[in-house]
């Protein structure tokens, strides 16, 4: 994992911290969705170009929304 890239992102680390806080206050299936999202964003940040990272981040978001819909629906 490229830690320099993670440190330079202003929103990734606070976003993961926020997701972890939400995960502790939600039902178990939804918490798994949030944990998946955090891990997915970390994996996306390791990709080479801005376009790849952006596309992977969008995929993470859409997969998480789908997971949350299943958890609450």
Secondary structure, 3 states (H helix, E strand, C coil): CCHHHHHHCCCHHHHHHHHHHHHHCCCHHHHHHHHHHHHHHHHHHCCCCHHHHHHHHHHHHHHHHHHHHHHHC
